[in-house]
Amino acid sequence: MLSSTRPALIALLLEGVLFPGLLLMVQGCVVGPRYKPPVAPVPDNWRMPASESSSLGNEKWWELLKDPVLQQMIRTALAHNIDIRTAAAQIMQAQAQVMVARSVQLPQISAGPGFTGEKIQGGTGGNSSTKSQTVRFYTLTGSLSYVSDFRGEYRQATAEARENLLSTEQARSNVVLTVVSNVAQGYLALRTLDLELQQTQDTVKAYQASLKLTQQLYEGGVTSELDVKQAQTALDTALAEIPSLQKQIGQEEDALSILLGENPTATPRGLDVAHQPLPPSVPAGLPSQLLVRRPDVLEAAHTLAAAYDAEDVATAEFFPQLSLTGSGGTESAALSHIVSAPSLVWTAVASLTQPIFTGGRLTGNLRVTQAQRQQALIAYQGTVLTAFQQANDALIAYTRTQQQLTAQEALVKAEQDSLHLANLRYQGGVDTYLNVLTAEESLFSGEITLASDRGAVLTALVELYQALGGGWQS
């Protein structure tokens, strides 16, 4: 019975083990799922009406941010920022990983000389007259080993390393985008604080003049001591705002210095907030352009492709592996004959190995890569959704802050007119100082809000630029 089943077992092994491996070697195919770029849920249009011409994200940062001082700060950050330098080092590491992965596909060659010496003592075999002998062998050998990649495992491992490299490069682009945006936003926040400080100092001067006038009127018996106290309170309130603003300015300067890769120091100033140029129009472009421009989306796509390649590698481990090993060299008892033809020796070995039982290691490894591929797909989908959310939020913020700025400018103009009329009525004895004080406080608050709104519009522009995938150009 056993003898009759032996040919069937041999045939089964040949069909189930050798044949698939040979077929793969002939066809050169790669096992595993084929990567296809996932279809992203792209919205038809933006929530806010926006031009679909060339997107703002296509603009170079130095064409959008035209303050020369800000441009120099960004260039300094691109050269010295810690996060950018770290990302560049990570790219170098990923490039080396590609070299390591690709090296496995190539033959491995080694060579080296050798020496063997052995002394044979005399007197063996009952013959004490035999002299001792020393036997020497000199060798010069080389070896070549090659593991055939007909199942595609090493090819896919190299492809995975390349996708990881591309993902790392996009991660660096995302870091660059973030740093450019953070420097611009920090600088604009600093210039906004500068404007608020200037307006507060101007208000202090106005309150000092008002207090002086009120004291003169009080001394002339025209007004009451209460008016003097109210004028002094308004002045003290404005003076109390100055240290707080100076503290915020100092902290913003320190934060900018760190972004530039420098020790905390004073920050140079360029254009003030009121004179920072704004583009006449802000086209958002087509929503689908985000998928090919935003580096975080591209990074997630390359990470997903690498996950597919990793699953291919895990799948290939189930198939046979063909190994070829050869060695050759010379061997001689005399060093002078080491390169002579009669001393040549060589060996060659070929082996085909098929995993049969690994205790579930191969299956478990495959399931791990399948789960990682699914996670990478979900992460890609989440990144795309986040990208569209950020772009829509940025469009809404920029549009609404512009409207808010326009309304605040009209409000400040009205408050200036009100203060002028209140002063005329007070100096003419028609009205009390309380109305003047109320108008001054309202104008002071309105001017601070106006400065903040001007900074908010510029910050919203930078955030929109970042959300649309701009800022990554070198």
C-alpha positions in Angstrom: 0.0 0.0 0.0 2.8 2.4 0.9 4.7 1.7 -2.3 1.6 2.4 -4.4 1.0 5.8 -2.8 4.6 7.0 -3.0 4.3 8.1 -6.7 1.1 10.1 -5.9 2.8 11.9 -3.0 5.7 12.8 -5.2 3.4 14.1 -8.0 1.5 16.1 -5.4 4.6 17.7 -4.1 5.8 18.5 -7.6 2.4 20.0 -8.6 1.8 21.9 -5.4 5.3 23.1 -4.6 7.7 23.0 -7.6 5.2 23.9 -10.4 3.9 27.2 -8.9 7.5 28.3 -8.2 8.7 27.4 -11.7 5.6 29.1 -13.2 6.3 32.3 -11.3 10.0 32.1 -12.4 8.9 31.8 -16.0 6.3 34.5 -16.0 8.1 36.9 -13.7 4.9 37.8 -12.0 4.4 39.2 -8.5 1.9 37.7 -6.1 -0.4 39.8 -3.9 -3.0 42.5 -4.4 -2.4 45.1 -7.1 -2.3 48.7 -5.9 -4.8 51.1 -7.4 -5.0 54.7 -6.3 -8.2 54.9 -4.2 -11.1 56.9 -5.5 -11.4 59.9 -3.1 -14.8 61.5 -2.3 -14.1 64.8 -4.1 -16.9 67.5 -3.6 -18.3 69.1 -6.6 -17.6 72.7 -5.4 -16.6 74.7 -2.3 -19.0 75.8 0.3 -18.1 79.4 -0.3 -18.3 80.8 -3.9 -14.8 80.8 -5.3 -13.1 81.1 -8.7 -12.1 77.8 -10.2 -9.3 79.3 -12.2 -5.6 78.8 -11.3 -5.6 78.2 -7.5 -4.0 80.5 -5.0 -2.1 77.4 -3.9 -0.2 77.5 -7.2 1.4 80.9 -6.2 4.9 80.8 -4.9 5.1 82.0 -1.3 7.5 84.9 -2.2 4.9 86.2 -4.7 2.1 86.1 -2.1 4.1 87.4 0.9 5.8 90.5 -0.5 7.2 92.0 2.7 11.0 91.8 2.2 11.7 91.3 5.9 9.2 88.4 6.1 10.7 86.9 3.0 14.2 86.9 4.5 12.8 85.4 7.7 11.2 82.5 5.7 14.4 81.9 3.8 16.3 81.7 7.1 13.7 79.3 8.5 14.0 77.1 5.4 17.8 76.8 6.0 17.9 76.5 9.8 14.6 75.3 11.1 15.0 72.3 13.3 12.0 70.4 12.0 13.0 70.9 8.4 16.6 69.7 9.1 15.2 66.7 10.8 12.9 65.9 7.9 15.9 66.2 5.5 17.8 63.7 7.6 14.9 61.3 7.5 14.9 61.5 3.7 18.6 60.5 3.7 17.7 57.6 5.9 14.9 56.5 3.5 17.2 56.8 0.5 19.7 54.5 2.3 16.8 52.0 3.0 16.1 51.8 -0.8 19.8 50.9 -1.3 19.6 48.2 1.3 16.4 46.8 -0.1 17.7 46.8 -3.7 21.0 45.1 -2.7 19.3 41.9 -1.9 18.3 41.5 -5.5 21.9 41.5 -6.6 24.5 38.7 -6.3 26.7 38.7 -3.2 30.4 38.2 -3.9 33.2 37.7 -1.4 36.9 36.6 -1.5 39.8 36.0 0.7 43.1 34.1 1.2 43.5 31.4 3.8 46.3 29.3 5.5 46.1 26.0 7.3 49.1 24.5 9.1 49.4 21.2 11.0 52.3 19.5 12.6 52.3 15.6 12.6 54.4 14.1 15.4 56.8 11.2 14.7 56.7 7.7 16.4 53.2 6.8 15.3 52.3 3.3 14.4 55.1 1.8 16.6 57.8 3.3 14.4 59.7 5.7 16.7 62.2 6.6 14.0 59.7 8.5 12.0 60.3 12.2 12.0 57.7 14.9 12.7 56.2 16.5 9.6 54.6 19.9 9.1 51.8 20.1 6.5 50.8 23.5 5.1 48.0 24.5 2.8 47.5 27.9 1.2 44.1 28.8 -0.2 42.8 31.7 -2.3 39.0 31.4 -2.7 36.0 33.5 -3.7 32.3 32.8 -3.4 29.2 34.0 -5.1 25.7 33.6 -3.8 22.4 34.6 -5.4 18.8 34.1 -4.3 16.5 34.2 -7.3 13.7 36.7 -7.0 11.3 34.8 -9.3 8.5 35.1 -6.6 9.0 38.9 -6.5 9.6 39.2 -2.8 12.8 41.4 -3.1 11.4 43.4 -6.0 8.4 44.3 -3.9 10.5 45.1 -0.8 12.4 47.5 -3.0 9.2 49.0 -4.3 8.0 49.4 -0.7 11.2 51.2 0.3 10.8 53.5 -2.7 7.2 54.3 -1.7 8.4 55.0 1.8 11.0 57.3 0.4 8.4 59.2 -1.6 6.2 59.4 1.5 9.1 60.8 3.5 9.8 63.4 0.8 6.1 64.5 0.9 6.3 64.6 4.7 9.2 67.0 4.4 7.2 69.1 2.0 4.4 69.2 4.6 6.9 70.3 7.2 8.1 73.1 4.8 4.5 74.2 4.2 3.8 74.3 7.9 7.0 76.2 8.7 6.4 78.8 6.0 2.9 79.3 7.2 3.9 79.5 10.9 6.6 82.0 10.2 4.2 84.2 8.2 1.4 83.9 10.8 3.8 84.6 13.6 5.2 87.7 11.9 1.8 89.0 11.1 0.6 88.4 14.6 3.7 90.4 15.8 3.0 93.3 13.4 -0.7 93.2 14.6 0.5 93.5 18.2 2.9 96.4 17.1 -0.1 98.2 15.7 -2.2 97.6 18.8 0.7 98.9 20.9 1.0 102.0 18.7 -2.7 102.7 18.9 -2.6 102.3 22.7 0.3 104.7 23.0 -1.6 107.2 20.8 -4.7 106.8 22.9 -2.5 107.4 26.0 -1.4 110.7 24.5 -4.9 111.6 23.7 -6.0 110.8 27.3 -3.2 112.9 28.7 -4.2 115.9 26.6 -7.8 115.3 27.7 -6.8 115.1 31.3 -4.8 118.3 31.0 -7.7 120.1 29.4 -10.1 118.8 32.1 -7.8 120.0 34.9 -7.6 123.4 33.3 -11.4 123.6 33.1 -11.7 122.4 36.7 -9.3 125.1 37.9 -11.4 127.6 36.0 -14.5 126.4 37.7 -16.1 125.2 34.4 -16.2 121.5 35.3 -16.3 119.3 38.4 -13.6 117.2 40.1 -15.5 114.1 39.0 -14.6 114.9 35.4 -10.9 115.1 36.4 -11.1 111.7 38.2 -12.8 110.1 35.2 -10.1 111.4 32.8 -7.4 110.1 35.1 -9.1 106.7 35.3 -9.3 106.5 31.5 -5.6 107.3 31.2 -4.6 104.7 33.8 -6.7 102.1 32.1 -4.9 102.7 28.8 -1.5 102.8 30.5 -2.2 99.4 32.0 -2.6 97.8 28.5 0.9 98.7 27.4 2.9 96.2 29.6 0.6 93.4 28.6 1.1 94.2 24.9 4.9 94.5 25.4 4.9 91.1 27.1 3.0 89.5 24.1 5.4 91.1 21.6 8.4 89.7 23.4 7.0 86.2 23.6 6.0 86.4 19.9 9.6 87.4 19.0 11.0 84.5 20.9 8.7 82.1 19.2 9.7 83.4 15.8 13.4 83.1 16.7 12.9 79.4 17.5 11.1 78.9 14.1 14.1 80.4 12.4 16.5 78.1 14.3 18.0 80.9 16.3 18.4 81.9 19.9 15.6 84.2 21.2 16.3 87.7 20.0 14.5 90.9 18.8 12.7 90.5 15.4 13.3 93.0 12.6 10.2 94.8 11.3 9.1 95.4 7.7 5.7 96.6 6.5 3.0 97.3 9.1 -0.3 95.5 9.0 -2.1 98.3 7.3 0.3 98.2 4.3 0.7 94.4 3.9 -0.5 93.7 0.3 -3.5 91.6 -0.3 -4.2 89.9 -3.7 -7.1 91.4 -5.6 -8.8 88.1 -5.8 -8.3 84.7 -4.1 -9.2 81.8 -6.5 -9.5 78.5 -4.8 -9.3 76.3 -7.9 -11.0 73.0 -8.3 -11.5 70.8 -5.2 -9.8 67.9 -7.0 -6.5 69.9 -7.2 -6.0 69.4 -3.5 -5.3 65.7 -4.2 -2.3 66.4 -6.3 -1.0 69.5 -4.4 -1.3 69.0 -0.7 1.7 67.1 0.5 -0.1 65.4 3.4 -2.5 63.8 0.9 0.4 62.7 -1.3 2.2 61.3 1.7 -0.8 59.3 2.8 -1.1 57.9 -0.8 2.5 56.8 -0.9 2.1 55.2 2.5 -0.8 53.3 1.2 1.1 52.1 -1.8 3.9 51.0 0.5 1.4 49.0 2.5 0.3 47.2 -0.7 4.0 46.3 -1.4 4.5 45.0 2.1 1.5 42.7 1.7 3.0 41.5 -1.6 6.2 40.6 0.3 4.3 38.7 2.9 2.4 36.8 0.3 5.6 35.9 -1.6 7.0 34.1 1.4 4.5 31.3 0.9 6.2 30.3 -2.4 9.4 28.4 -3.1 12.8 30.1 -2.9 15.6 29.2 -5.3 19.1 29.8 -4.0 22.4 29.5 -6.0 25.7 29.3 -4.3 29.2 28.9 -5.9 32.7 29.1 -4.7 36.1 28.6 -6.4 39.7 29.1 -5.8 43.1 27.5 -5.5 44.7 25.3 -2.9 48.4 24.3 -2.7 51.0 23.2 -0.3 53.4 25.6 -1.8 52.7 29.3 -1.9 54.5 29.5 -5.2 52.0 27.1 -6.8 48.9 28.9 -5.5 47.9 30.2 -8.9 48.8 27.2 -11.0 46.1 25.4 -12.9 46.3 22.0 -11.1 45.5 23.6 -7.8 42.1 25.0 -8.9 39.0 23.9 -6.9 35.4 24.9 -7.2 31.9 24.0 -5.9 28.4 24.9 -7.0 25.1 24.3 -5.1 21.5 25.0 -6.1 18.6 24.6 -3.7 14.9 25.1 -3.9 13.2 25.6 -0.6 9.4 25.5 0.0 8.0 26.5 3.4 5.6 23.7 4.7 5.0 24.4 8.3 6.1 27.6 10.2 3.7 27.4 13.1 1.5 30.2 11.7 4.3 32.7 11.3 3.7 33.3 7.6 -0.1 33.5 7.9 0.2 35.8 10.9 2.6 38.1 9.1 0.3 38.2 6.0 -2.6 39.1 8.2 -0.6 41.9 9.9 0.2 43.4 6.5 -3.4 43.2 5.4 -4.5 45.0 8.5 -1.8 47.6 8.0 -3.0 48.1 4.4 -6.6 48.6 5.6 -5.4 51.1 8.2 -3.4 53.0 5.6 -6.5 53.1 3.3 -8.6 54.5 6.2 -5.8 57.0 7.0 -5.7 58.2 3.4 -9.5 58.7 3.3 -9.3 60.6 6.6 -6.5 62.8 5.3 -8.5 63.7 2.2 -11.6 64.5 4.2 -9.5 66.7 6.6 -7.9 68.5 3.6 -11.3 69.4 2.2 -12.5 70.5 5.6 -9.5 72.7 6.2 -9.8 74.3 2.7 -13.5 75.0 3.2 -12.9 76.4 6.7 -10.1 78.6 5.4 -12.3 79.9 2.5 -15.1 80.7 5.0 -12.7 82.4 7.4 -11.1 84.6 4.8 -14.4 85.7 3.3 -16.0 86.5 6.6 -13.0 88.2 8.1 -12.8 90.5 5.1 -16.5 91.4 5.6 -15.8 91.9 9.3 -12.9 94.2 8.5 -15.0 96.3 6.2 -17.7 96.7 8.8 -15.2 97.5 11.5 -13.6 100.2 9.4 -17.0 101.9 9.0 -17.6 101.6 12.7 -14.2 103.3 13.6 -15.0 106.1 11.2 -18.3 106.7 12.9 -16.7 106.6 16.4 -14.1 109.2 15.3 -16.9 111.5 14.2 -18.7 110.9 17.4 -15.6 111.8 19.5 -15.1 115.0 17.5 -18.7 116.1 18.1 -18.5 115.2 21.8 -15.4 117.3 22.2 -17.0 120.3 20.5 -20.1 120.0 22.7 -18.0 119.6 25.9 -15.7 122.5 25.1 -18.8 124.6 24.3 -20.3 123.8 27.7 -23.3 122.1 26.0 -22.5 118.5 27.2 -20.7 116.8 30.1 -17.3 115.2 30.0 -18.9 111.8 30.5 -20.0 111.8 26.9 -16.5 112.6 25.7 -15.0 109.9 27.9 -17.5 107.4 26.5 -16.7 108.3 22.9 -12.9 108.0 23.6 -13.3 104.6 25.2 -15.5 103.4 22.3 -13.0 104.7 19.8 -10.1 103.1 21.7 -11.8 99.7 21.7 -12.8 100.0 18.1 -9.3 100.8 16.9 -7.9 97.8 18.8 -10.5 95.6 17.2 -9.7 97.1 13.8 -6.0 96.3 14.2 -6.9 92.8 15.2 -9.2 92.4 12.2 -6.5 93.6 9.8 -4.2 91.0 11.2 -7.0 88.4 11.1 -7.5 88.9 7.3 -3.8 88.5 6.6 -3.6 85.4 8.8 -6.7 83.9 7.2 -5.0 84.5 3.8 -2.0 82.5 4.9 -4.2 79.8 6.3 -6.1 79.5 3.1 -2.8 79.4 1.2 -1.6 76.5 3.4 -5.0 74.7 3.2 -4.9 74.8 -0.6 -1.4 73.2 -0.6 0.7 76.2 -1.3 4.0 77.1 0.3 6.0 74.0 -0.5 8.0 75.4 -3.4 11.7 75.7 -2.7 
